[in-house]
Amino acid sequence: MNRRTIAPLEMAGHIAQALDHGVLLNSCADGRFNSMVIAWGHIGVEWGRPIFVCYVREGRFTRPLIDEAGTFTVSVPTDRLVPHVLRVCGTMSGRDVDKVAEAGLTLVDPVANGVPAITEAPITLECKVIYRQPQDLSLMPKDVLDRFYPADVPSTDCGSNRDAHVAYYGEIVASYVLED
């Protein structure tokens, strides 16, 4: 597997559009790897650095992995995620399932941050957390609370909506496309 290095924001338009269909957020700590589907995120520049901001609910298995390691990798498909990968990584918890085995993911060693890339979603942003901020639900408009935080599904379930998100600002420390 070859890596074609790209500028951190070179694929920003594609990444922003891919979020509508789901991209993979990967985390790894203490030998535990997890990949989850995200549809919320931002890529840009803050503090003079290339940044990807991802949002992870407080009760997700991914959150303590990112908190512990201080890193994450974003894997973006060139088209759309294969439905099987989308289902496994978007509806199952890494607490209960080895998503790499279940989804048939192929991991590739990282360049800079310790969190593997995934060949099935070859556009890769390796990130180092430089800031994190829990959301304050009391500051959100009622329509947002009603739609995204109705608090009727427990925090540990994949469809949870009882807890807020933590915004992780990741400095993009390596960016590339995996190619055959």
Solvent accessible surface area in square Angstrom, and as a share of the most:
residue,aa,sasa,rsa
1,M,119,0.53
2,N,94,0.48
3,R,89,0.33
4,R,107,0.39
5,T,115,0.67
6,I,8,0.04
7,A,59,0.45
8,P,45,0.28
9,L,64,0.32
10,E,98,0.44
11,M,47,0.21
12,A,26,0.20
13,G,50,0.48
14,H,55,0.25
15,I,0,0.00
16,A,52,0.40
17,Q,134,0.59
18,A,7,0.05
19,L,11,0.05
20,D,119,0.61
21,H,79,0.35
22,G,2,0.02
23,V,0,0.00
24,L,0,0.00
25,L,0,0.00
26,N,0,0.00
27,S,0,0.00
28,C,30,0.18
29,A,9,0.07
30,D,114,0.59
31,G,79,0.76
32,R,101,0.37
33,F,42,0.18
34,N,5,0.02
35,S,0,0.00
36,M,23,0.10
37,V,31,0.18
38,I,8,0.04
39,A,56,0.43
40,W,94,0.33
41,G,13,0.13
42,H,105,0.47
43,I,33,0.17
44,G,26,0.25
45,V,97,0.56
46,E,67,0.30
47,W,139,0.49
48,G,72,0.70
49,R,101,0.37
50,P,35,0.22
51,I,4,0.02
52,F,0,0.00
53,V,11,0.06
54,C,0,0.00
55,Y,42,0.16
56,V,0,0.00
57,R,22,0.08
58,E,65,0.29
59,G,14,0.13
60,R,46,0.17
61,F,29,0.12
62,T,1,0.01
63,R,72,0.26
64,P,53,0.33
65,L,0,0.00
66,I,0,0.00
67,D,51,0.26
68,E,97,0.44
69,A,44,0.34
70,G,17,0.16
71,T,18,0.11
72,F,0,0.00
73,T,0,0.00
74,V,0,0.00
75,S,0,0.00
76,V,0,0.00
77,P,4,0.03
78,T,88,0.51
79,D,114,0.59
80,R,145,0.53
81,L,10,0.05
82,V,85,0.49
83,P,106,0.66
84,H,78,0.35
85,V,6,0.04
86,L,69,0.34
87,R,113,0.41
88,V,0,0.00
89,C,3,0.02
90,G,36,0.34
91,T,81,0.47
92,M,48,0.21
93,S,18,0.11
94,G,17,0.16
95,R,107,0.39
96,D,118,0.61
97,V,42,0.24
98,D,92,0.48
99,K,9,0.04
100,V,39,0.22
101,A,76,0.59
102,E,78,0.35
103,A,8,0.06
104,G,50,0.49
105,L,12,0.06
106,T,68,0.40
107,L,65,0.32
108,V,24,0.14
109,D,109,0.56
110,P,38,0.24
111,V,91,0.52
112,A,59,0.46
113,N,17,0.09
114,G,51,0.49
115,V,0,0.00
116,P,19,0.12
117,A,0,0.00
118,I,0,0.00
119,T,29,0.17
120,E,59,0.26
121,A,0,0.00
122,P,19,0.12
123,I,1,0.01
124,T,0,0.00
125,L,0,0.00
126,E,0,0.00
127,C,0,0.00
128,K,97,0.41
129,V,19,0.11
130,I,51,0.26
131,Y,93,0.36
132,R,96,0.35
133,Q,86,0.38
134,P,71,0.45
135,Q,48,0.21
136,D,73,0.38
137,L,51,0.25
138,S,96,0.62
139,L,146,0.73
140,M,41,0.18
141,P,78,0.49
142,K,146,0.62
143,D,103,0.53
144,V,48,0.28
145,L,50,0.25
146,D,81,0.42
147,R,182,0.66
148,F,58,0.24
149,Y,17,0.07
150,P,63,0.40
151,A,56,0.44
152,D,96,0.50
153,V,41,0.24
154,P,55,0.35
155,S,36,0.23
156,T,83,0.48
157,D,64,0.33
158,C,40,0.24
159,G,53,0.51
160,S,4,0.02
161,N,19,0.10
162,R,123,0.45
163,D,15,0.08
164,A,7,0.05
165,H,14,0.06
166,V,11,0.06
167,A,8,0.07
168,Y,0,0.00
169,Y,44,0.17
170,G,0,0.00
171,E,36,0.16
172,I,8,0.04
173,V,60,0.34
174,A,16,0.12
175,S,7,0.05
176,Y,5,0.02
177,V,10,0.06
178,L,9,0.05
179,E,67,0.30
180,D,156,0.81
